[in-house]
Amino acid sequence: MNRILQIFITLLVFISCTKDVITAPIEENENLKFISAVDISRYPEISSSNPIFYDLNGAQNDFLNILKENGVNTVRLKLWVNPINEHAGFNEVKNFSKTLKTYGFKTWLTLHYSDTWADPGHQKIPVQWQGVSFTQLKDSVYNYTEKIMNELQPDYIQIGNEINAGFLHPHGHISTNLPQFKELLNMGITAVRAQSNTTKIILHFAGIEGSDWFFNQVSDLDYDIIGVSYYPKWHGKSLENLKTKMQDLSETHNKKILIAETAYPFTLKWNDWTNNIVGLEEQLILPEYPASIEGQRKFIHQIKKLTKEVANGIGFCYWGTELIAWKGSQSIDASPWENQALFDFDNKALPVLREFIIE
């Protein structure tokens, strides 16, 4: 009888504990939280000119505070291997990452594996890695990525930036050296996995045309999130087509998906003499989204909405948030993006920022 009584008491305790577990509030998995992100890679450089920013009420406020107060939860930063100056280099990104974490932002690092911009047309190997054997190049990718993981500890990491044509050309050109491209990519992935079981790995494709073929090529690699860029100027003017493609990609590959880069102008005017990337009505989605304060807000509202409607959609990132005309109205080498920033020509926050609040 004593044995039966012990079993009965043990069973009661188990049921009681189980009930507590079931009825306790389930905390949201932070790794699955909707990503409301901005890319502000040039902010450390811009901040050295001491610009004054204003919030949506017109009050002077700290730039990062303004972002935080309006729902931005993640900051994306580019990282170059050995840039010609300190900007976007390891030390600047490391220090800025620490600052961002004190504000409560998650960090998302974009590893270009280059000394400068890497995109579909430019994937230049870093100078210090040039002339080495392919085996040595793979080791360089691993060791560099490992160092980043150890010292910067990002929440999200891109292995390459807009790698439609591969990266680290010519060794990792996807059309001429597909096996080597995948080997190099896998070295970066392996370095991340060896250092963290929480950092999420993003593979980033610019646009949607050709994305099916690209993600088929990397379907056997160990990554977490599909990232696509979407700019109407380059990637088509159908948001419905964007949504359909995102849904198809995520279902085919059973991956989470996000918009890694997007932006839209609030005006076609200029605030300095640097040539702007977008300046013509033919580059817009009309008549739904004119180059106006409201048009910019509506565009991002729809980007957020369609991403949330995709079954595996987990977020979006606005590129060039900080790119005001920081060198003055007559500069010819400053911002090509001031009409697409999230601050107007007086550095006042624009209403589009409210769309970063996730309800």
C-alpha positions as CSV (number, residue, x, y, z in Angstrom):
1,M,0.0,0.0,0.0
2,N,2.8,2.4,0.8
3,R,4.2,1.8,-2.7
4,I,0.9,2.6,-4.3
5,L,0.5,5.7,-2.1
6,Q,3.9,7.0,-3.2
7,I,3.0,6.5,-6.9
8,F,-0.3,8.2,-6.4
9,I,1.3,11.2,-4.7
10,T,4.0,11.4,-7.3
11,L,1.3,11.4,-10.0
12,L,-0.5,14.2,-8.3
13,V,2.6,16.3,-8.1
14,F,3.4,15.7,-11.8
15,I,-0.2,16.7,-12.9
16,S,0.0,19.8,-10.7
17,C,3.4,20.9,-12.2
18,T,2.2,20.1,-15.7
19,K,-0.9,22.2,-15.2
20,D,1.2,25.1,-14.1
21,V,3.4,24.8,-17.2
22,I,0.4,24.6,-19.6
23,T,-1.5,27.6,-18.0
24,A,1.6,29.8,-17.6
25,P,1.9,32.6,-20.2
26,I,4.0,31.5,-23.1
27,E,6.7,34.1,-23.8
28,E,7.2,35.1,-27.4
29,N,10.2,33.5,-29.0
30,E,12.5,36.5,-29.6
31,N,14.1,34.9,-32.7
32,L,10.6,34.7,-34.3
33,K,9.6,38.3,-33.5
34,F,8.6,40.4,-36.5
35,I,11.7,42.3,-37.7
36,S,11.1,46.0,-38.0
37,A,14.5,47.1,-39.2
38,V,16.5,50.0,-40.6
39,D,19.9,50.1,-42.2
40,I,21.9,53.0,-40.8
41,S,25.4,51.9,-41.8
42,R,26.6,55.4,-42.4
43,Y,25.3,57.0,-39.2
44,P,28.7,56.8,-37.4
45,E,30.2,58.9,-40.2
46,I,27.2,61.2,-40.4
47,S,27.1,61.8,-36.7
48,S,30.6,63.2,-36.7
49,S,29.1,66.3,-38.4
50,N,26.8,66.7,-35.3
51,P,23.5,67.0,-37.2
52,I,20.4,67.8,-35.1
53,F,17.4,65.5,-35.5
54,Y,13.8,66.2,-34.6
55,D,11.1,63.7,-33.7
56,L,7.5,63.5,-35.0
57,N,6.5,66.2,-32.6
58,G,9.2,68.6,-33.9
59,A,11.2,68.3,-30.7
60,Q,15.0,67.9,-30.8
61,N,15.8,64.3,-30.0
62,D,18.6,61.8,-30.2
63,F,18.6,60.0,-33.5
64,L,18.6,56.5,-32.1
65,N,15.9,57.4,-29.5
66,I,13.6,58.5,-32.4
67,L,14.0,55.2,-34.1
68,K,13.5,53.2,-30.9
69,E,10.4,55.2,-29.9
70,N,8.8,54.5,-33.2
71,G,9.0,50.7,-33.1
72,V,12.3,50.0,-34.8
73,N,13.7,46.8,-33.1
74,T,16.6,45.8,-35.3
75,V,19.5,47.7,-36.9
76,R,21.3,46.5,-40.0
77,L,24.9,47.4,-40.6
78,K,27.3,46.7,-43.5
79,L,30.7,45.4,-42.7
80,W,33.7,45.7,-45.0
81,V,37.0,43.9,-44.5
82,N,39.6,46.7,-44.9
83,P,38.0,49.9,-46.1
84,I,40.1,52.9,-47.2
85,N,39.1,54.6,-43.9
86,E,37.5,53.4,-40.7
87,H,33.9,53.7,-41.9
88,A,32.2,50.3,-42.2
89,G,35.3,48.6,-40.9
90,F,35.5,46.1,-38.1
91,N,36.3,48.5,-35.2
92,E,33.6,51.1,-36.2
93,V,31.0,48.4,-36.6
94,K,32.0,46.7,-33.3
95,N,31.8,49.9,-31.3
96,F,28.5,51.0,-33.0
97,S,27.0,47.5,-32.3
98,K,27.8,47.9,-28.6
99,T,26.0,51.3,-28.6
100,L,23.0,49.9,-30.4
101,K,22.7,47.0,-27.9
102,T,22.5,49.5,-25.1
103,Y,19.4,51.0,-26.7
104,G,17.9,47.5,-26.9
105,F,18.2,47.0,-30.6
106,K,19.0,43.7,-32.2
107,T,21.9,43.8,-34.6
108,W,21.9,42.5,-38.2
109,L,25.3,42.4,-39.8
110,T,25.8,42.4,-43.6
111,L,29.2,40.8,-44.4
112,H,30.2,42.1,-47.8
113,Y,33.5,40.0,-47.9
114,S,35.0,43.0,-49.7
115,D,36.8,46.2,-48.9
116,T,34.0,48.2,-50.5
117,W,30.5,47.8,-51.8
118,A,29.4,44.3,-52.8
119,D,26.3,43.9,-55.0
120,P,25.2,41.9,-58.1
121,G,27.7,43.8,-60.3
122,H,30.6,44.1,-57.8
123,Q,32.0,41.3,-55.6
124,K,35.7,42.3,-55.5
125,I,37.9,40.1,-53.3
126,P,39.6,42.0,-50.4
127,V,43.1,43.1,-51.2
128,Q,44.7,41.1,-48.3
129,W,43.0,38.0,-49.6
130,Q,44.1,38.4,-53.2
131,G,46.6,36.0,-54.7
132,V,46.0,33.2,-52.2
133,S,45.0,29.7,-53.0
134,F,41.4,28.6,-52.9
135,T,42.1,26.6,-49.7
136,Q,43.6,29.7,-48.1
137,L,40.7,31.8,-49.2
138,K,38.2,29.4,-47.6
139,D,40.3,29.6,-44.4
140,S,40.2,33.5,-44.6
141,V,36.4,33.4,-44.9
142,Y,36.1,31.1,-41.9
143,N,38.5,33.0,-39.7
144,Y,37.1,36.4,-40.5
145,T,33.5,35.2,-39.9
146,E,34.5,33.5,-36.7
147,K,36.1,36.7,-35.4
148,I,33.0,38.7,-36.1
149,M,30.8,36.1,-34.3
150,N,33.1,36.1,-31.3
151,E,33.5,39.9,-30.9
152,L,30.3,41.4,-32.3
153,Q,27.7,38.6,-31.5
154,P,25.0,39.7,-34.0
155,D,21.4,38.5,-33.8
156,Y,21.3,38.1,-37.6
157,I,24.1,37.8,-40.1
158,Q,24.2,37.9,-43.9
159,I,26.8,35.7,-45.5
160,G,27.5,38.0,-48.4
161,N,25.5,41.0,-49.7
162,E,23.2,40.7,-52.8
163,I,25.0,37.6,-53.9
164,N,23.0,37.0,-57.1
165,A,26.3,36.5,-59.0
166,G,28.1,34.9,-56.1
167,F,30.8,36.6,-54.1
168,L,34.6,36.8,-53.8
169,H,35.0,36.9,-57.6
170,P,36.4,35.2,-59.6
171,H,36.7,32.2,-57.1
172,G,33.1,32.4,-56.0
173,H,31.4,33.4,-59.2
174,I,28.1,31.5,-59.3
175,S,28.0,31.1,-63.0
176,T,31.5,29.9,-63.6
177,N,32.4,28.4,-60.2
178,L,29.2,27.2,-58.6
179,P,30.8,24.5,-56.5
180,Q,33.4,26.9,-55.2
181,F,30.8,29.6,-54.5
182,K,28.9,27.1,-52.3
183,E,32.1,26.0,-50.6
184,L,33.0,29.6,-49.7
185,L,29.4,30.3,-48.6
186,N,29.4,27.1,-46.5
187,M,32.7,28.2,-44.7
188,G,30.9,31.4,-43.5
189,I,27.9,29.4,-42.5
190,T,30.0,26.9,-40.6
191,A,31.8,29.6,-38.7
192,V,28.5,31.1,-37.6
193,R,27.1,27.7,-36.4
194,A,30.3,26.9,-34.6
195,Q,30.0,30.0,-32.5
196,S,26.3,30.4,-31.9
197,N,23.1,28.4,-31.9
198,T,20.9,31.6,-31.8
199,T,22.3,33.9,-34.5
200,K,20.1,33.5,-37.6
201,I,21.8,33.3,-41.0
202,I,20.4,35.2,-44.0
203,L,21.2,34.6,-47.6
204,H,20.4,37.8,-49.6
205,F,19.3,38.1,-53.2
206,A,18.7,41.4,-54.9
207,G,15.3,41.5,-56.4
208,I,12.9,38.7,-57.3
209,E,13.6,37.9,-60.9
210,G,15.9,34.9,-60.9
211,S,15.5,34.2,-57.2
212,D,14.0,30.8,-57.9
213,W,17.1,29.6,-59.6
214,F,19.4,31.1,-57.1
215,F,17.8,29.6,-54.0
216,N,17.5,26.2,-55.7
217,Q,21.3,26.3,-56.1
218,V,21.8,26.8,-52.3
219,S,18.9,24.6,-51.1
220,D,21.3,22.1,-49.5
221,L,23.1,24.8,-47.4
222,D,22.3,25.4,-43.7
223,Y,20.8,28.8,-43.5
224,D,17.7,30.2,-41.8
225,I,16.2,33.1,-43.7
226,I,15.7,34.1,-47.3
227,G,16.3,37.8,-47.8
228,V,15.3,39.8,-51.0
229,S,15.8,43.4,-52.0
230,Y,12.9,45.3,-53.4
231,Y,13.2,48.7,-55.1
232,P,10.6,49.6,-57.7
233,K,13.3,51.3,-59.9
234,W,15.1,48.0,-60.4
235,H,12.8,45.1,-59.3
236,G,9.4,45.8,-60.9
237,K,6.4,47.8,-59.9
238,S,4.0,45.1,-58.8
239,L,3.8,44.6,-55.0
240,E,1.4,41.8,-55.6
241,N,4.1,40.0,-57.7
242,L,6.6,40.6,-54.8
243,K,4.2,39.0,-52.4
244,T,3.5,36.0,-54.6
245,K,7.3,35.5,-55.2
246,M,8.0,35.7,-51.5
247,Q,5.3,33.2,-50.7
248,D,6.5,30.8,-53.4
249,L,10.2,31.0,-52.2
250,S,9.4,30.5,-48.6
251,E,7.1,27.5,-49.3
252,T,9.4,25.9,-51.7
253,H,12.4,26.0,-49.4
254,N,10.6,25.9,-46.1
255,K,12.4,29.1,-44.9
256,K,11.5,32.3,-43.2
257,I,11.6,35.2,-45.5
258,L,12.1,39.0,-45.2
259,I,12.7,42.1,-47.3
260,A,16.3,42.8,-46.6
261,E,16.3,46.2,-48.4
262,T,13.6,48.6,-49.6
263,A,13.0,52.4,-49.7
264,Y,10.8,55.0,-51.3
265,P,11.0,58.8,-51.9
266,F,9.0,61.4,-50.0
267,T,9.9,63.9,-52.8
268,L,11.8,64.0,-56.1
269,K,13.6,67.2,-55.0
270,W,17.2,67.4,-53.9
271,N,18.9,68.8,-50.8
272,D,22.5,68.7,-52.0
273,W,24.3,68.5,-55.3
274,T,25.0,64.8,-55.1
275,N,23.1,62.9,-57.8
276,N,20.2,61.1,-56.4
277,I,19.4,57.4,-57.2
278,V,15.7,58.1,-57.6
279,G,14.5,61.3,-59.2
280,L,12.0,60.5,-61.9
281,E,8.3,59.7,-61.8
282,E,8.9,56.8,-64.1
283,Q,10.8,55.2,-61.3
284,L,7.7,55.2,-59.0
285,I,4.6,53.1,-58.6
286,L,1.9,55.5,-59.8
287,P,-0.7,56.5,-59.1
288,E,-0.8,54.6,-55.9
289,Y,2.4,55.8,-54.4
290,P,3.5,59.3,-55.4
291,A,6.8,60.8,-54.3
292,S,5.2,62.5,-51.3
293,I,5.2,62.2,-47.5
294,E,2.0,60.2,-47.7
295,G,3.1,58.2,-50.7
296,Q,6.2,57.1,-48.8
297,R,4.2,56.2,-45.7
298,K,1.6,54.2,-47.8
299,F,4.4,52.3,-49.6
300,I,6.0,51.1,-46.4
301,H,2.6,50.3,-44.9
302,Q,1.9,48.0,-47.8
303,I,5.4,46.5,-47.6
304,K,4.8,45.7,-44.0
305,K,1.3,44.4,-44.7
306,L,2.2,42.1,-47.5
307,T,5.2,40.7,-45.6
308,K,3.0,39.8,-42.6
309,E,0.5,38.2,-45.0
310,V,3.2,35.9,-46.4
311,A,3.0,32.7,-44.3
312,N,6.7,32.7,-43.4
313,G,7.2,36.5,-43.6
314,I,9.1,37.8,-40.7
315,G,10.0,41.4,-41.4
316,F,11.5,44.1,-43.5
317,C,14.4,46.6,-43.5
318,Y,14.5,50.2,-44.7
319,W,17.7,51.1,-46.4
320,G,19.2,54.6,-46.1
321,T,17.2,55.8,-43.2
322,E,20.0,58.1,-42.1
323,L,21.2,59.4,-45.4
324,I,20.4,63.1,-45.0
325,A,22.4,65.7,-46.9
326,W,24.9,65.8,-44.0
327,K,27.7,67.6,-45.9
328,G,25.7,70.7,-46.8
329,S,23.5,71.8,-49.6
330,Q,26.3,72.2,-52.1
331,S,28.1,68.9,-51.6
332,I,28.7,66.7,-54.7
333,D,29.9,63.7,-52.7
334,A,27.4,63.2,-49.9
335,S,24.0,61.6,-50.0
336,P,22.4,60.2,-53.2
337,W,19.4,59.2,-51.0
338,E,18.3,62.3,-49.0
339,N,14.9,62.2,-50.7
340,Q,14.4,58.6,-49.5
341,A,15.6,59.0,-45.9
342,L,13.2,58.7,-43.0
343,F,13.9,62.4,-42.1
344,D,13.0,65.4,-44.2
345,F,15.3,68.1,-45.5
346,D,15.1,69.8,-42.0
347,N,16.1,66.5,-40.3
348,K,12.6,66.1,-38.9
349,A,11.2,62.5,-38.6
350,L,8.7,61.7,-41.3
351,P,5.3,60.0,-40.7
352,V,6.5,56.8,-42.4
353,L,8.3,56.0,-39.1
354,R,5.0,55.2,-37.5
355,E,4.8,52.2,-39.8
356,F,7.7,50.6,-38.0
357,I,5.4,50.0,-35.0
358,I,4.3,46.4,-35.1
359,E,0.8,45.8,-33.7
